[in-house]
Amino acid sequence: MTDERARADAEQRWAGKRLAHGQLTSGLLPGPARPWTELVFFAGTFDGYTELGMDVTRLEAFADEVRRGWNRDAQLPTDLTTLRGALFAEQRRDHFTDSASDPETLHYIHALVYAIRAVVTGSESPGGANGIINSSTPGAPGAILTAPADIELKLGARTIHTVFDLLGHNEDDMTYSVGWGLAQSHAFAQRVVQAVYGKSMGALTAIGLQQADNDTGRTDIEIETEHAHLVIEAKRGWTVPQMQQLQKYADRLKRERGRDRRIVVVAEAAEHFPPVQQMLDGGPVDGIRVSYLPWSQLAALAAETSAAVKARAERALLRELNRYLRRLMTSQSVTSNMVYVVSLNHQQHDWTSLTFVQTVMEQDRYYHPVGGPGQHWPKTPPNYLGFRFDGKLQRVSHVEDYEVVTRPHDHAPWIAGWVDWSDQPHFLYQLGAPLPLPKHPVKSTKMWNRRVEVALDLLLTCDSSPTPMPRPGHVWRPPAKDRSA
């Protein structure tokens, strides 16, 4: 078939049509490595603006996030909404910038199309248990000769995804892995130092792992440069070290003169997590400043360095380290299609002039405590929020923006000026436009008075509150100075 004939056939099959996921079949999908003049029509069968509930700016940010994942790890998600949304975004980008003429962009587009075919047909098990398409998946664009994707390396009952998984997944294992990465890639070590100081601190002089001292104990990682000495305390999960532990590191660093000295805490929590804020608000420990890096930032630094260095072995090691760290984190990607659904009420409180229903429906805002130990609220902001009241689902919106607040009146004037959330900071969300709900009411079930997390596609197509993935919260009523539904 000539190129012109193939283009005409593609236009006839796809142009001007909207195809739901369930309508996609093997015969209706593009073949591998087809030219963009054909794929542009298939990309238009999915309206990313409507289906994702995003405007142009949000869609571009969404597309950039998926593309970064591909550039960093040569991996794609297996969620059809994400894949088709990313392909649609590339079509819109090309419309304005002719971006698909770039060979690397076209290679990425081919990978998206391959991933869509793999998910729809089930002919591959995309990424096996990993939930990803990657460049080693047989038949994927840029595939290399490798073992079939469904063959996994097992160490006992544990699946080994990266070389670092051979160590394990506890706190020491993560520390050793990062230490090895720092020692093997001076560029990575320099990026970590720059992330702490905001500038270069001279040439790298030493990397240490678990350096012991009779008086001050054992450090996890130490990085030394010409002008700086960093002691890194790595924590698995959301906990941060106690002051007693920080004091020991300060005692060790105080012995040194002539270089800037810094304690750097690494944990999974975001910087707005209350225990992290309390640690940082405490100021220097005996004159030694304390900084914080979340594991997600450390993993991102490994990925950024991998993209910048030239040595193939160094790139491969840092990509492996990034994959290893990301698997051990629970933070949610902005490409997630999970909806955190909460129950609202019409009750009036003395600390606010609006009910929670009015806050959401009239002000496009919502707030709740930042999660923590003993809490059932999210620790990281969800990508979508759903709201139910009066016995049914009433609204689903994308989270356009959020901030962590302690004095809500400064941001939400309908809340009384005397309300102080310093004891428990809150996420304050800016909600996007409501997404289209099913024509039939999504009614309440026995789960309806609980907070649950539900896939967006399932929530917008079900008959009643889905029950497969409940994350129930306790019955929580705000005290006189507090807070949320």
Sequence and secondary structure as in RCSB ss.txt:
>XXXX:A:sequence
MTDERARADAEQRWAGKRLAHGQLTSGLLPGPARPWTELVFFAGTFDGYTELGMDVTRLEAFADEVRRGWNRDAQ
LPTDLTTLRGALFAEQRRDHFTDSASDPETLHYIHALVYAIRAVVTGSESPGGANGIINSSTPGAPGAILTAPAD
IELKLGARTIHTVFDLLGHNEDDMTYSVGWGLAQSHAFAQRVVQAVYGKSMGALTAIGLQQADNDTGRTDIEIET
EHAHLVIEAKRGWTVPQMQQLQKYADRLKRERGRDRRIVVVAEAAEHFPPVQQMLDGGPVDGIRVSYLPWSQLAA
LAAETSAAVKARAERALLRELNRYLRRLMTSQSVTSNMVYVVSLNHQQHDWTSLTFVQTVMEQDRYYHPVGGPGQ
HWPKTPPNYLGFRFDGKLQRVSHVEDYEVVTRPHDHAPWIAGWVDWSDQPHFLYQLGAPLPLPKHPVKSTKMWNR
RVEVALDLLLTCDSSPTPMPRPGHVWRPPAKDRSA
>XXXX:A:secstr
  HHHHHHHHHHHHTT    GGG  GGGS  TT  HHHHHHHHTTS HHHHHT  HHHHHHHHHHHHHHHHHHSE
EE  HHHHHHHHHHHHHHHHHH GGGSHHHHHHHHHHHHHHHHHHH SS TTGGG EEETTSTTSTT  S S TT
  EEETTEEE SGGGGT SSHHHHHHHHHHHHHH HHHHHHHHHHHHSS  SSEEEEEES EETTTEE SEEEEE
SSEEEEEEE SSS    HHHHHHHHHHHHT  SSEEEEEEEESS TTSHHHHHHHHT  BTTBEEEEEEHHHHHH
HHHHHHHH   HHHHHHHHHHHHHHHHT     TT  EEEEEE      TTBSS HHHHHHHH EEEEE   TT 
 S SS  SEEEEEETTEEEEEEEEEEEEEES GGGT TTB TT   TTS EEEEEEEEE    SS  B  TTTTS
 EEEEHHHHTT SB   SSB         TT    
